[in-house]
Amino acid sequence: MHDKQLPLLDLTWHDDRLTSISVGNKRWHHAYDVDWCDRDQCYYYHLSGCGPWGGDREPSLKGVPAGMQTASDLIRRFDMVHRQIVYCQICDDTLPDDSPCVHVQWDDAVGDFVGPGIV
C-alpha cells in the first residue's frame, strides 16, 4: 500500500473479519479489498479501486481498534500481507496467487487460473 500513511476513511467488516479499507481524504480515496486466508491464518490485501470520495459522506470508522488512524497502523495490527488472491471452491479459502493450493494452477495459455477449485 503506497498510501499507508493516509488517514483511514472507512472499514467494512463481515462476521468479525475485516473485508475492505478505504484511505485518503474527503476528496479522493483508495479502496483495498481484504481477505482472510484460513490456510495461512492471515489477511491479504490488494488495491481494488480509487476515485473521488462520496461527496459529503463522513468517514465510517466503526470497529476501528483504539489507536488506529492510518492504513499502516492497521497493517501492523493485523499482520496483513500485500498479495493478489485467488479463491479455491474446494478448499473454501482465499489464497495468495503466488502460492495457491493443489486445486488451482496458473495456465499461461489461458492467461488465468484453472483447475477443479476454480468456479
Phi, psi and omega in degrees: 000105182284356179245037186300333183269359177290149180294146174291136177251323187202141173233144175239134180238148173218124182050047178064017176243137176291132181239339176201155180226136169240133178232156177145217176228185185286000178251326186217143179218162172242133179250139179235132170278143180233128182232136176274135176250114179296318182300314185267352180053049177206166174270139169246142179228152176207151180297130179243351177166172176205163180163188180296144175285151188295067173057239181273006182301132179272147175304144180242094185256032177301131177084007179285126177301149180307138177085357180273116179235333182234167177300323179301320177299315180295316181301315178294315184299319184256009181049047181286151180236134179278115179204151166281152186233164174221142182260132175255120181292324181292313178283341187052054183212150175262123188236153177293142184291343179270356175206063180286182180279181181289345181274354187225127177223151175278135178241110181299323181296323181272329182079028181199175176281143179226168176130172183295341180275351181274130181283000000 
